[in-house]
Amino acid sequence: MSAIQQMEVRSNASFQSLIDFDPDVREYEIEVPSDCFALKFHLNYNPAYYISIRADHDAGRYGFDELDPAMGDYIANTEVPYYEYYDGYIVRLDKRRGRFESDLDMNISVTAGSYEFGSESYQIRLKSPSGYEARKHFRYDVHNDKEYQVTVPYALYVPSDYDPAKRYPLIVALHGTGEREEPVEAILEKMAMATVWAEDSERGHNQCLVLVPQCRIHYNQEDNWTSLVQFINGHSNSPFWPFPQLKAVWNLLRKLEEEYSVDERRLYLTGVSSGGFAVYALAMEHPNAFAGLVPVSCAANPDKINLLKGIPMWIFHSDDDPLIVPSWTLEPCLAAMDRAGVKYKLTRYPAGMIFWQSGHFAWEVCYHNQEMRDWLFGQAI
């Protein structure tokens, strides 16, 4: 009799198990995307057995030096706790800066045992790329905007075989609230929002430039791309008003168009969370400039939605997003688009698909969608 009848290992990216479990096979090897936040182990077993899961790497959150079990952190070689609200065990990938210096290669041990039947152990070797090869092609600089009196640090990807005689599409990738006070490099390390385009480009597929500006806090903690944080704190009647940092991005974009060979017919915008709000806001400010939008986990100003007419877009959102709740953000936004005749593609991830930290992190899935990336590059003014 086997202690574990079934074991599923799932990443945020799919409802499907990453392994085809066989009780007689004791070792597995899997690979997950660099920005997959966690693995979920769902074990079906006889309750008479004791289940233990251990990993040989610590968990860790970006920007935090100390581990916090209350946040789901665990210490290497200590038992990983069972999470009742996820109906399983969570082994979260290390997101601290040192993690991205090399590809992740860690071992997870799953042991089931009882006094009566003894124990059985399974080993899962987990690999995850660090994204270093793509990141090393980004250049770092600071734009000092005289018009809006703000500075905008930024990273810029330029193909390693850049040819000024060619014209390149340019993607502007806008981060969320959590990256305002971190190093610019953090934006590239924590998510594939920018690096995935560079990876394609370095393979000679969809060659492009990628601009990753950073919204630094200049005045107070409510600074963001838009008035979103002011609205949340009750200091604004709308979350959609563009802030100087976002307006300065437009000036930076104009500057780069003078310095590099940019195809002005193929400017693209993408962004996550508050960066997604900024995608809509910047496109509304310049409705004839952008050939395609990919907004993630966000919403648009319904009063100005008609300005998006004619701009192709592919929207991504999770049904169980606890921060940008679909019923009061996505759904009113889509209804306004439908009334205005705005055309869009939509991917709504079902509840439970993105299980850690929450459904808000839809970007951990959508940027790995090759169909979406190819679709975006097919758009032109």
Residue pairs with C-beta under 8 A, 6 or more apart in sequence:
1 117
2 23
2 120
3 45
3 46
3 49
3 112
3 113
3 114
3 117
3 119
3 120
4 21
4 23
4 43
4 44
4 45
4 49
4 51
4 110
4 112
4 120
4 122
5 23
5 44
5 45
5 46
6 21
6 43
6 44
7 19
7 21
7 41
7 42
7 43
7 44
7 110
7 122
8 17
8 19
8 21
8 40
8 41
8 42
8 43
9 17
9 18
9 19
9 28
9 30
9 39
9 40
9 41
9 124
10 16
10 17
10 18
10 39
10 40
10 42
10 355
11 18
11 32
11 33
11 36
11 38
11 39
11 40
12 36
12 37
12 38
12 353
12 354
12 355
12 356
12 361
12 364
12 365
13 32
13 33
13 36
13 364
13 365
13 368
14 353
15 350
15 352
15 353
18 30
18 32
18 39
19 28
19 30
19 124
23 120
26 120
26 121
26 122
26 123
27 122
27 123
27 124
27 125
28 122
28 123
28 124
28 125
29 124
29 125
29 126
29 127
30 124
30 125
30 126
30 127
31 126
31 127
31 128
31 129
32 39
32 93
32 126
32 127
32 128
33 128
33 129
33 192
33 364
33 368
34 100
34 128
34 129
34 130
34 131
34 192
34 195
35 190
35 191
35 192
35 363
35 364
35 367
36 93
36 128
36 364
37 92
37 93
37 95
37 356
37 357
37 361
37 364
38 72
38 90
38 91
38 92
38 93
38 355
38 356
38 357
39 90
39 91
39 92
39 93
39 108
39 126
40 86
40 88
40 89
40 90
40 355
40 356
41 53
41 88
41 89
41 90
41 91
41 110
42 87
42 88
43 51
43 88
43 89
43 110
43 112
45 51
45 112
48 114
48 116
49 112
49 113
49 114
49 117
50 112
50 113
50 114
51 82
51 89
51 110
51 111
51 112
52 79
52 109
52 110
52 111
52 112
52 113
53 79
53 80
53 89
53 91
53 108
53 109
53 110
53 111
54 76
54 77
54 78
54 79
54 80
54 108
54 109
54 111
55 74
55 76
55 77
55 80
55 91
55 106
55 107
55 108
55 109
56 76
56 77
56 106
56 107
56 108
56 109
57 76
57 94
57 104
57 106
58 67
58 73
58 74
58 75
58 76
58 94
59 67
59 72
59 73
59 74
59 91
59 92
59 93
59 94
60 67
60 73
60 94
60 95
60 96
60 99
61 68
61 71
61 73
61 95
61 96
62 95
62 96
62 97
62 182
62 186
62 189
62 190
63 182
63 186
64 96
67 73
67 74
67 75
69 81
72 83
72 90
72 92
72 356
72 357
73 92
74 80
74 81
74 91
74 92
80 89
80 90
80 91
81 89
82 88
82 89
83 89
83 90
86 355
86 356
90 355
90 356
91 108
91 126
92 356
93 99
93 104
93 128
94 104
95 190
97 185
97 186
97 189
99 130
100 130
100 131
100 132
100 135
100 189
101 130
101 132
102 130
102 132
103 127
103 128
103 129
103 130
103 132
104 126
104 127
104 128
104 129
104 130
105 125
105 126
105 127
106 125
106 126
107 123
107 124
107 125
107 126
108 123
108 124
108 125
108 126
109 121
109 122
109 123
109 124
110 121
110 122
110 123
110 124
111 119
111 120
111 121
111 122
112 119
112 120
113 119
113 120
131 188
131 189
131 192
131 195
131 199
133 199
133 202
134 157
134 188
134 195
134 196
134 198
134 199
134 202
135 185
135 188
135 189
135 195
135 198
137 157
137 158
137 159
137 160
137 198
137 202
138 155
138 156
138 157
138 188
138 194
138 198
138 210
138 212
139 155
139 156
139 157
139 158
140 153
140 154
140 155
140 156
140 184
140 185
141 153
141 154
141 156
142 151
142 152
142 153
142 154
143 151
143 152
143 153
143 154
143 213
143 248
143 251
143 252
143 255
144 151
145 151
145 152
145 244
145 248
145 251
145 252
147 247
147 248
147 251
148 244
148 245
148 247
148 248
148 251
149 244
150 216
150 218
150 244
150 245
150 248
151 216
151 218
152 213
152 214
152 215
152 216
152 245
152 248
152 249
152 252
153 184
153 213
153 214
153 216
154 184
154 211
154 212
154 213
154 214
154 252
155 184
155 185
155 187
155 188
155 194
155 211
155 212
156 209
156 210
156 211
156 212
156 256
157 194
157 197
157 198
157 201
157 208
157 209
157 210
157 211
157 212
158 209
158 260
159 168
159 201
159 202
159 207
159 208
159 209
160 202
162 168
162 260
163 261
164 260
164 261
165 261
166 207
166 261
167 261
167 262
167 263
168 207
168 208
168 209
168 260
168 261
168 262
168 263
169 206
169 207
169 208
169 209
169 262
169 263
169 266
169 267
169 268
169 377
170 208
170 209
170 210
170 211
170 253
170 256
170 257
170 260
170 262
170 263
170 266
170 267
170 268
171 194
171 197
171 208
171 209
171 210
171 211
171 268
171 269
171 270
171 376
172 211
172 213
172 249
172 253
172 267
172 268
172 269
172 270
172 282
173 187
173 193
173 194
173 197
173 210
173 211
173 212
173 270
173 271
173 275
174 213
174 215
174 225
174 249
174 269
174 270
174 271
174 272
174 275
174 276
174 278
174 279
174 282
175 187
175 193
175 212
175 214
175 215
175 271
175 272
175 275
176 271
176 272
176 273
176 274
176 275
176 276
177 224
177 228
177 229
177 273
177 274
178 273
179 186
179 187
179 190
179 214
179 215
180 214
180 215
180 216
180 217
180 223
180 224
181 216
181 217
184 212
184 214
187 193
187 194
187 212
187 214
188 194
188 195
188 212
191 272
191 363
191 364
191 367
192 363
192 364
192 367
192 368
193 270
193 271
193 272
193 363
193 367
194 210
194 212
196 367
196 368
196 373
197 206
197 208
197 210
197 373
198 210
200 206
200 373
201 207
201 208
201 210
206 373
206 374
206 377
208 377
209 256
209 260
209 262
211 252
211 253
211 256
213 249
213 252
215 223
215 224
215 225
215 243
215 245
215 246
215 278
216 223
216 245
217 223
218 244
218 245
221 229
222 229
222 230
222 233
222 235
223 229
223 243
223 245
224 230
224 243
224 245
224 274
225 242
225 243
225 245
225 246
225 271
225 274
225 275
225 277
225 278
225 281
226 239
226 240
226 241
226 242
226 243
226 246
226 274
226 277
226 278
226 281
227 236
227 238
227 239
227 240
227 241
227 243
228 239
228 240
228 274
228 277
229 274
230 236
230 239
231 237
231 238
231 239
232 239
238 301
239 277
239 299
240 277
240 280
240 281
240 300
240 301
240 304
241 281
242 278
242 281
242 282
242 285
246 278
246 281
246 282
247 285
249 282
250 282
250 285
250 286
253 267
256 262
257 264
264 381
265 291
265 380
265 381
266 291
266 377
266 379
266 380
266 381
267 289
267 290
267 291
268 290
268 291
268 292
268 293
268 294
268 376
268 379
269 279
269 282
269 283
269 290
269 292
269 293
269 294
269 295
270 279
270 293
270 294
270 295
270 296
270 376
271 277
271 278
271 279
271 294
271 295
271 296
271 298
272 296
272 297
272 298
272 362
272 363
273 296
273 297
273 298
273 323
273 324
273 360
273 363
274 298
275 298
276 295
276 296
276 297
276 298
276 299
277 298
277 299
277 300
279 293
279 294
279 295
279 298
280 293
280 295
280 298
280 299
280 300
280 301
280 308
281 300
281 301
282 290
283 289
283 290
283 293
283 307
283 308
283 311
284 300
284 301
284 304
284 307
284 308
287 307
287 308
287 310
287 311
288 381
290 311
291 311
291 312
291 379
291 380
291 381
292 311
292 312
292 313
292 314
292 375
292 376
292 379
293 308
293 311
293 312
293 313
293 314
294 313
294 314
294 315
294 316
294 366
294 372
294 376
295 313
295 315
295 316
296 315
296 316
296 317
296 362
296 363
296 366
297 316
297 317
297 318
297 321
297 323
297 324
297 360
297 361
297 362
297 363
298 317
298 324
298 329
299 324
299 329
299 330
299 332
299 333
300 308
300 333
300 336
300 337
302 332
302 333
302 335
302 336
305 333
305 336
305 337
305 340
305 342
306 340
306 342
308 337
308 340
308 342
309 340
309 341
309 342
312 343
312 344
312 345
312 379
313 344
313 345
314 344
314 345
314 346
314 347
314 372
314 375
314 376
315 330
315 334
315 344
315 345
315 346
315 347
316 347
316 349
316 362
316 363
316 365
316 366
317 324
317 326
317 330
317 346
317 347
317 348
317 349
317 362
318 326
318 348
318 349
318 351
318 353
318 354
318 359
318 360
318 361
318 362
319 326
319 348
319 349
319 350
319 351
319 359
320 351
320 352
320 354
320 358
320 359
321 330
321 358
321 359
321 360
321 362
322 358
322 359
322 360
323 358
323 360
324 330
324 360
326 348
330 348
334 344
334 346
336 342
337 344
345 375
347 366
347 369
347 372
349 359
349 362
349 365
351 359
352 359
353 359
353 365
354 360
354 361
354 362
354 364
354 365
366 372
367 373
